[in-house]
Amino acid sequence: MRFFLLVLLLVTVSCDKSFKAPEPDNLIDQPVMEEILYDISLLKAAKSKSYKILKDNNVQADVYIYEKYKIDSITLRQNIEYYATFSFKKAKGIEERIKLRFDAEKAQIEKIIQDSLKIKKDIDSVKLSDKTLKKNLRSLK
């Protein structure tokens, strides 16, 4: 919920063309910020699809991000504001790269699923052939 409020704040603030967030004292490098935003997006997607699993395993998205990247909520908020207002072109580039990563991972998962289904089909075919072979052998006896 906090992330949604933060995004809403960023959208509101970023609509004002004259507003530029100041550079944070603890500026996170762009590649690391991209990783953080990717992880946040991934956790939000997981939370929307598997809320009970995350809750049962006591996974707290915000705490996970803070611990993984050794940052606090203020540092994260300041950096998100900075990157959202610093350069529209850079922010859009980060967003596009994250989307491309998701698309690539989705394609990879879909390929794994297709390969698994093909293997299952092949196994089922072998089982069917094995049954037919056994039946034919029994009829020869």
N, C-alpha and C positions, 0 to 999 in steps of 0.2 A: 504494500500500500504506500509505503514511504517513497518508493521509486516512482510510482505513478504521480504522486504529488510533486516530486522533484521534476519530472518530465513536464508536467503542466506548468510549473514555475518557469522552466527553461523556455517553453514555447511562448509563454506570455512575455518574458523578458526579451527573447530573441526577436520578437516582432517589432520592438522599438529599435530602429536602425541606429539611433544615436547612442544606444547603450552598449558599452563594452565592459565586460567583467574584468577586474584587475587581475594581473598575473598572480597566481597564488604563491605564497612563500615556499610551499613545498610542491613545486610544479612537477607533475608526473609526465615523463616522456611520452610522446605521441604513440609509439608502438605499445607501450605498457597500458596506456589509457584505452587503446583499441582493444587490448586483451580484457581489460576490466569491463568495458561496455559489452563485449562479446559474452563474457561470463554472466553478466547481469541479464542479458537477453535470453541466454540459455536457461538460466535459473527461473526466469519469469515464465518461459514456455513450459518448463518441467512442472512448475507450480500449477499452471493452469490445466495440465494434463494429468498430473500425478500428485495432487495435493495431499491425499491421504498417506501415500508412501513417504513423502517428505516429512509430513507431520509425525508419522509413526517413528521415523528415524531421527527426529528432532533436528532436522536440517533447517537452519535459519539463513536465508539467502544473504541478508545484509552482513551478518556476523561472519559468514563464510568469506565474503569478499574482503572484509576488513582484515581478517586473519591471513588470508592467502597473499594479499598484497601489502600487508603490514602498514595499513593506513587507517585513519579514523573517519567518521562520518563527515566531519567538517572539511577535511582534505578532499574527500571524494566530491562533496557538493561544490566546493570552490573550483575544482578541476573540471567538473562537468559544465559548470557555468562558463568557465573560461573558454573551454573548447567549443561550446555552443555559440559563443558570441565573438570569439577571436577571428574566425574566418569561416564564412558560410561554405566556401569551396572546400576547405580542409574538413569541416564537420561532415559535409556531404560525402567526401571521399572516404572517411572513416565508416560512415553508414553503409556505403556501397561495398566496401571490403568485407564488412561483417556479413552483409547479405550474401555476397559471393561465397563466403565460408560456409554459411548455412546451406546454400544451394549445393555446394560440392559435397558436404556431408550427407545431405539428403540423397543425392545421386548415388553416393557410395553405399548407403544403407539400402536403397532400393535394389542395387546390384547384388548385394549380399542376400537379400530376400529372394530375388529371382534365381540366384545360384542355388540357394537352399531348396526352393521349390523344384528346380530341375533335378537336384540330387534325390529329393523325395520321390519324384516321378520315376526316376531311374531305378530306385530301390523297389518301389511298388511294382514296376515292370519285371524286375528280376524275380521278385517273390511270386508274381503271377506265372512267369515262365517256369519257375521251380515247381509250383503246384501242378502245372500242366505236365511237366516232365515226370513227376512222381505218379500222377494219374495214369500217364501212358505206360510207365514201367509196371504199374500194378496190373494193368489190362493185359500186358504181355505174359504175365506169370500164369 
